[in-house]
Amino acid sequence: MPRHLGRPWGPALRDRCVTGIRHVVGETLAFLMPVSCAGCGDPGVAVCAVCRGSLADGILTRTVDGVRVYSAAPYSGRAKRMLLALKRDGRVDAATVLGEALRAAIDAALDDAEGVQVELAAVPASRRSRRTRGFVPVDLIVRRAGLTRSRVLAWARRPRDQIGLGRRQRSENLRGAITARRASGRRFILVDDIVTSGATLAECVRALRESGAEIVACATVASTLMRVATPDSPVGVTRFAAGATVYEKA
């Protein structure tokens, strides 16, 4: 009598199947149904040239926990609407343009890496987020960028909802929530779709460092910020800030 090699059906396999089906359905609908621009609503195109250009207007930089973070655009206006269209409305047809933006941020990080061989590690998605959306936004964006990421980060515990928490509260809420596996001796660029307070990136950096990995840089599609005026701003450089963090954009 043949023996079963493990359980034929279970929660993990069910979640993977549901995720795959939802992703395929979303891709099919995006192809068959008339579209409008995910960034501005103009008809007939998934992302118009103007919205695409808004993601290629110069790289923003900041530092999180001693690691340089490169972002393709501010999380506002067209960039924000495109990311929300993907994450909230399932507009997977916007992921290619977002992938181009992430790749630009990664390329900027690689320029500063001085030829160091690196892998990509992505901020992990929760099981609830994956089940609700049917796909993982940052994973889809990475694939559309023509890249692959290593699955070294995972949630060790489920933190409480971050909505309404301040920067310090977010950091405390996430402390110890993420773990890294089989990362010792490896070098990574850490990627995500958006950086807000930086608490999630910082927790991932902690987990990777404690596992013996080196973090070369972080890269995101967008970053929340606000314009600030400082007396020492160089000519031709606009400064922005998110909390106490100052960004520069030439």
Contacts in CASP RR format, 6 or more apart in sequence:
PFRMAT RR
TARGET T0000
AUTHOR 0000-0000-0000
METHOD contacts of the structure
MODEL  1
MPRHLGRPWGPALRDRCVTGIRHVVGETLAFLMPVSCAGCGDPGVAVCAV
CRGSLADGILTRTVDGVRVYSAAPYSGRAKRMLLALKRDGRVDAATVLGE
ALRAAIDAALDDAEGVQVELAAVPASRRSRRTRGFVPVDLIVRRAGLTRS
RVLAWARRPRDQIGLGRRQRSENLRGAITARRASGRRFILVDDIVTSGAT
LAECVRALRESGAEIVACATVASTLMRVATPDSPVGVTRFAAGATVYEKA
15 127 0 8 1.000
15 130 0 8 1.000
15 131 0 8 1.000
18 131 0 8 1.000
18 134 0 8 1.000
19 130 0 8 1.000
19 131 0 8 1.000
19 134 0 8 1.000
19 135 0 8 1.000
20 134 0 8 1.000
20 135 0 8 1.000
22 133 0 8 1.000
22 134 0 8 1.000
22 135 0 8 1.000
23 92 0 8 1.000
23 134 0 8 1.000
23 135 0 8 1.000
23 140 0 8 1.000
26 90 0 8 1.000
26 92 0 8 1.000
27 92 0 8 1.000
30 46 0 8 1.000
30 91 0 8 1.000
30 92 0 8 1.000
30 93 0 8 1.000
31 93 0 8 1.000
34 43 0 8 1.000
34 44 0 8 1.000
35 43 0 8 1.000
35 44 0 8 1.000
35 45 0 8 1.000
35 46 0 8 1.000
35 93 0 8 1.000
36 42 0 8 1.000
36 43 0 8 1.000
36 44 0 8 1.000
36 45 0 8 1.000
37 43 0 8 1.000
37 44 0 8 1.000
37 45 0 8 1.000
37 46 0 8 1.000
37 47 0 8 1.000
37 48 0 8 1.000
37 51 0 8 1.000
38 46 0 8 1.000
38 47 0 8 1.000
38 51 0 8 1.000
38 81 0 8 1.000
38 82 0 8 1.000
38 85 0 8 1.000
38 86 0 8 1.000
38 91 0 8 1.000
38 93 0 8 1.000
38 94 0 8 1.000
39 47 0 8 1.000
39 48 0 8 1.000
39 51 0 8 1.000
39 77 0 8 1.000
39 78 0 8 1.000
39 81 0 8 1.000
39 82 0 8 1.000
39 85 0 8 1.000
39 94 0 8 1.000
40 48 0 8 1.000
40 50 0 8 1.000
40 51 0 8 1.000
40 78 0 8 1.000
40 81 0 8 1.000
42 48 0 8 1.000
46 91 0 8 1.000
46 93 0 8 1.000
46 94 0 8 1.000
46 96 0 8 1.000
46 97 0 8 1.000
47 82 0 8 1.000
47 93 0 8 1.000
47 94 0 8 1.000
47 96 0 8 1.000
47 97 0 8 1.000
50 78 0 8 1.000
51 78 0 8 1.000
51 82 0 8 1.000
51 97 0 8 1.000
52 97 0 8 1.000
52 100 0 8 1.000
54 73 0 8 1.000
54 77 0 8 1.000
54 78 0 8 1.000
54 79 0 8 1.000
55 72 0 8 1.000
55 73 0 8 1.000
55 78 0 8 1.000
55 79 0 8 1.000
55 82 0 8 1.000
55 97 0 8 1.000
55 98 0 8 1.000
55 100 0 8 1.000
55 101 0 8 1.000
55 104 0 8 1.000
55 221 0 8 1.000
56 72 0 8 1.000
56 100 0 8 1.000
56 101 0 8 1.000
56 104 0 8 1.000
57 73 0 8 1.000
58 72 0 8 1.000
58 73 0 8 1.000
58 249 0 8 1.000
58 250 0 8 1.000
59 70 0 8 1.000
59 71 0 8 1.000
59 72 0 8 1.000
59 104 0 8 1.000
59 105 0 8 1.000
59 108 0 8 1.000
59 249 0 8 1.000
60 70 0 8 1.000
60 71 0 8 1.000
60 72 0 8 1.000
60 73 0 8 1.000
60 74 0 8 1.000
60 223 0 8 1.000
60 225 0 8 1.000
60 240 0 8 1.000
60 247 0 8 1.000
60 248 0 8 1.000
60 249 0 8 1.000
61 68 0 8 1.000
61 69 0 8 1.000
61 70 0 8 1.000
61 71 0 8 1.000
61 108 0 8 1.000
61 247 0 8 1.000
61 248 0 8 1.000
62 68 0 8 1.000
62 69 0 8 1.000
62 71 0 8 1.000
62 195 0 8 1.000
62 223 0 8 1.000
62 242 0 8 1.000
62 245 0 8 1.000
62 246 0 8 1.000
62 247 0 8 1.000
63 69 0 8 1.000
63 245 0 8 1.000
64 195 0 8 1.000
64 198 0 8 1.000
64 201 0 8 1.000
64 202 0 8 1.000
64 205 0 8 1.000
64 218 0 8 1.000
64 245 0 8 1.000
65 201 0 8 1.000
65 202 0 8 1.000
65 205 0 8 1.000
65 206 0 8 1.000
66 205 0 8 1.000
67 190 0 8 1.000
67 201 0 8 1.000
67 205 0 8 1.000
67 215 0 8 1.000
67 217 0 8 1.000
67 218 0 8 1.000
68 109 0 8 1.000
68 112 0 8 1.000
68 217 0 8 1.000
68 218 0 8 1.000
69 195 0 8 1.000
69 198 0 8 1.000
69 201 0 8 1.000
69 217 0 8 1.000
69 218 0 8 1.000
69 219 0 8 1.000
69 220 0 8 1.000
69 223 0 8 1.000
70 105 0 8 1.000
70 106 0 8 1.000
70 108 0 8 1.000
70 109 0 8 1.000
70 217 0 8 1.000
70 218 0 8 1.000
70 219 0 8 1.000
70 220 0 8 1.000
71 105 0 8 1.000
71 195 0 8 1.000
71 219 0 8 1.000
71 220 0 8 1.000
71 221 0 8 1.000
71 222 0 8 1.000
71 223 0 8 1.000
71 247 0 8 1.000
72 79 0 8 1.000
72 101 0 8 1.000
72 102 0 8 1.000
72 104 0 8 1.000
72 105 0 8 1.000
72 220 0 8 1.000
72 221 0 8 1.000
72 222 0 8 1.000
73 79 0 8 1.000
73 101 0 8 1.000
73 221 0 8 1.000
73 222 0 8 1.000
73 223 0 8 1.000
74 222 0 8 1.000
74 223 0 8 1.000
74 224 0 8 1.000
74 225 0 8 1.000
74 240 0 8 1.000
75 83 0 8 1.000
75 194 0 8 1.000
75 196 0 8 1.000
75 222 0 8 1.000
75 223 0 8 1.000
75 224 0 8 1.000
75 225 0 8 1.000
76 224 0 8 1.000
79 101 0 8 1.000
79 221 0 8 1.000
79 222 0 8 1.000
80 222 0 8 1.000
82 91 0 8 1.000
82 94 0 8 1.000
82 97 0 8 1.000
82 98 0 8 1.000
83 98 0 8 1.000
83 137 0 8 1.000
83 193 0 8 1.000
83 194 0 8 1.000
83 221 0 8 1.000
83 222 0 8 1.000
85 91 0 8 1.000
85 94 0 8 1.000
86 92 0 8 1.000
86 94 0 8 1.000
86 95 0 8 1.000
86 98 0 8 1.000
86 137 0 8 1.000
86 140 0 8 1.000
86 141 0 8 1.000
87 133 0 8 1.000
87 137 0 8 1.000
87 193 0 8 1.000
90 133 0 8 1.000
90 135 0 8 1.000
92 135 0 8 1.000
92 140 0 8 1.000
95 137 0 8 1.000
95 140 0 8 1.000
95 141 0 8 1.000
95 144 0 8 1.000
96 144 0 8 1.000
98 141 0 8 1.000
98 144 0 8 1.000
98 193 0 8 1.000
98 221 0 8 1.000
99 141 0 8 1.000
99 142 0 8 1.000
99 144 0 8 1.000
99 145 0 8 1.000
99 146 0 8 1.000
99 221 0 8 1.000
100 144 0 8 1.000
100 145 0 8 1.000
101 221 0 8 1.000
101 222 0 8 1.000
102 141 0 8 1.000
102 142 0 8 1.000
102 145 0 8 1.000
102 191 0 8 1.000
102 193 0 8 1.000
102 219 0 8 1.000
102 220 0 8 1.000
102 221 0 8 1.000
103 145 0 8 1.000
103 146 0 8 1.000
103 147 0 8 1.000
105 219 0 8 1.000
105 220 0 8 1.000
105 221 0 8 1.000
106 120 0 8 1.000
106 145 0 8 1.000
106 147 0 8 1.000
106 189 0 8 1.000
106 191 0 8 1.000
106 219 0 8 1.000
108 219 0 8 1.000
109 189 0 8 1.000
109 216 0 8 1.000
109 217 0 8 1.000
109 218 0 8 1.000
109 219 0 8 1.000
110 118 0 8 1.000
110 189 0 8 1.000
112 217 0 8 1.000
113 189 0 8 1.000
113 216 0 8 1.000
113 217 0 8 1.000
116 187 0 8 1.000
116 216 0 8 1.000
117 187 0 8 1.000
118 187 0 8 1.000
118 188 0 8 1.000
118 189 0 8 1.000
118 216 0 8 1.000
119 149 0 8 1.000
119 150 0 8 1.000
119 186 0 8 1.000
119 187 0 8 1.000
119 188 0 8 1.000
119 189 0 8 1.000
120 142 0 8 1.000
120 147 0 8 1.000
120 148 0 8 1.000
120 149 0 8 1.000
120 150 0 8 1.000
120 188 0 8 1.000
120 189 0 8 1.000
120 190 0 8 1.000
120 191 0 8 1.000
121 149 0 8 1.000
121 150 0 8 1.000
121 152 0 8 1.000
121 153 0 8 1.000
121 180 0 8 1.000
121 183 0 8 1.000
121 188 0 8 1.000
121 189 0 8 1.000
121 190 0 8 1.000
121 191 0 8 1.000
121 204 0 8 1.000
121 208 0 8 1.000
122 138 0 8 1.000
122 139 0 8 1.000
122 142 0 8 1.000
122 149 0 8 1.000
122 153 0 8 1.000
122 190 0 8 1.000
122 191 0 8 1.000
122 192 0 8 1.000
123 138 0 8 1.000
123 153 0 8 1.000
123 190 0 8 1.000
123 191 0 8 1.000
123 192 0 8 1.000
123 200 0 8 1.000
123 201 0 8 1.000
123 204 0 8 1.000
124 153 0 8 1.000
124 154 0 8 1.000
124 155 0 8 1.000
124 178 0 8 1.000
125 136 0 8 1.000
125 137 0 8 1.000
125 138 0 8 1.000
125 139 0 8 1.000
126 155 0 8 1.000
126 158 0 8 1.000
127 155 0 8 1.000
129 136 0 8 1.000
130 136 0 8 1.000
137 193 0 8 1.000
138 191 0 8 1.000
138 192 0 8 1.000
138 193 0 8 1.000
139 149 0 8 1.000
141 193 0 8 1.000
141 221 0 8 1.000
142 148 0 8 1.000
142 149 0 8 1.000
142 191 0 8 1.000
149 191 0 8 1.000
150 186 0 8 1.000
150 188 0 8 1.000
152 180 0 8 1.000
152 181 0 8 1.000
152 182 0 8 1.000
152 183 0 8 1.000
152 186 0 8 1.000
152 188 0 8 1.000
152 208 0 8 1.000
152 211 0 8 1.000
152 213 0 8 1.000
153 178 0 8 1.000
153 179 0 8 1.000
153 180 0 8 1.000
153 181 0 8 1.000
153 204 0 8 1.000
153 207 0 8 1.000
153 208 0 8 1.000
154 178 0 8 1.000
154 179 0 8 1.000
154 181 0 8 1.000
155 177 0 8 1.000
155 178 0 8 1.000
155 179 0 8 1.000
156 176 0 8 1.000
156 177 0 8 1.000
156 178 0 8 1.000
156 179 0 8 1.000
157 176 0 8 1.000
157 177 0 8 1.000
158 177 0 8 1.000
159 173 0 8 1.000
159 174 0 8 1.000
159 177 0 8 1.000
160 173 0 8 1.000
162 170 0 8 1.000
162 173 0 8 1.000
162 174 0 8 1.000
162 199 0 8 1.000
165 173 0 8 1.000
166 197 0 8 1.000
167 197 0 8 1.000
167 198 0 8 1.000
167 199 0 8 1.000
167 243 0 8 1.000
170 197 0 8 1.000
170 198 0 8 1.000
170 199 0 8 1.000
170 200 0 8 1.000
171 197 0 8 1.000
171 199 0 8 1.000
171 202 0 8 1.000
171 203 0 8 1.000
173 199 0 8 1.000
174 199 0 8 1.000
174 200 0 8 1.000
174 202 0 8 1.000
174 203 0 8 1.000
175 203 0 8 1.000
176 203 0 8 1.000
176 206 0 8 1.000
176 207 0 8 1.000
177 203 0 8 1.000
178 203 0 8 1.000
178 204 0 8 1.000
178 206 0 8 1.000
178 207 0 8 1.000
179 207 0 8 1.000
179 211 0 8 1.000
180 204 0 8 1.000
180 207 0 8 1.000
180 208 0 8 1.000
180 210 0 8 1.000
180 211 0 8 1.000
180 213 0 8 1.000
181 211 0 8 1.000
183 208 0 8 1.000
183 211 0 8 1.000
183 212 0 8 1.000
183 213 0 8 1.000
184 211 0 8 1.000
184 212 0 8 1.000
184 213 0 8 1.000
185 212 0 8 1.000
185 213 0 8 1.000
185 214 0 8 1.000
186 213 0 8 1.000
186 214 0 8 1.000
187 213 0 8 1.000
187 214 0 8 1.000
187 215 0 8 1.000
187 216 0 8 1.000
188 208 0 8 1.000
188 213 0 8 1.000
188 214 0 8 1.000
188 215 0 8 1.000
188 216 0 8 1.000
189 215 0 8 1.000
189 216 0 8 1.000
189 217 0 8 1.000
189 218 0 8 1.000
189 219 0 8 1.000
190 201 0 8 1.000
190 204 0 8 1.000
190 205 0 8 1.000
190 208 0 8 1.000
190 215 0 8 1.000
190 217 0 8 1.000
190 218 0 8 1.000
190 219 0 8 1.000
191 218 0 8 1.000
191 219 0 8 1.000
191 220 0 8 1.000
192 200 0 8 1.000
192 201 0 8 1.000
192 218 0 8 1.000
192 220 0 8 1.000
193 220 0 8 1.000
193 221 0 8 1.000
193 222 0 8 1.000
194 220 0 8 1.000
194 221 0 8 1.000
194 222 0 8 1.000
194 223 0 8 1.000
194 224 0 8 1.000
195 201 0 8 1.000
195 218 0 8 1.000
195 220 0 8 1.000
195 222 0 8 1.000
195 223 0 8 1.000
195 224 0 8 1.000
196 223 0 8 1.000
196 224 0 8 1.000
196 242 0 8 1.000
197 242 0 8 1.000
197 243 0 8 1.000
201 218 0 8 1.000
205 215 0 8 1.000
205 218 0 8 1.000
208 215 0 8 1.000
209 215 0 8 1.000
223 242 0 8 1.000
223 247 0 8 1.000
224 242 0 8 1.000
225 240 0 8 1.000
225 241 0 8 1.000
225 242 0 8 1.000
225 247 0 8 1.000
226 240 0 8 1.000
226 241 0 8 1.000
226 242 0 8 1.000
227 238 0 8 1.000
227 239 0 8 1.000
227 240 0 8 1.000
227 241 0 8 1.000
228 239 0 8 1.000
228 240 0 8 1.000
228 241 0 8 1.000
228 246 0 8 1.000
229 239 0 8 1.000
230 239 0 8 1.000
230 246 0 8 1.000
233 239 0 8 1.000
236 250 0 8 1.000
237 248 0 8 1.000
237 249 0 8 1.000
237 250 0 8 1.000
238 248 0 8 1.000
238 249 0 8 1.000
239 246 0 8 1.000
239 247 0 8 1.000
239 248 0 8 1.000
239 249 0 8 1.000
240 246 0 8 1.000
240 247 0 8 1.000
240 248 0 8 1.000
240 249 0 8 1.000
241 247 0 8 1.000
END
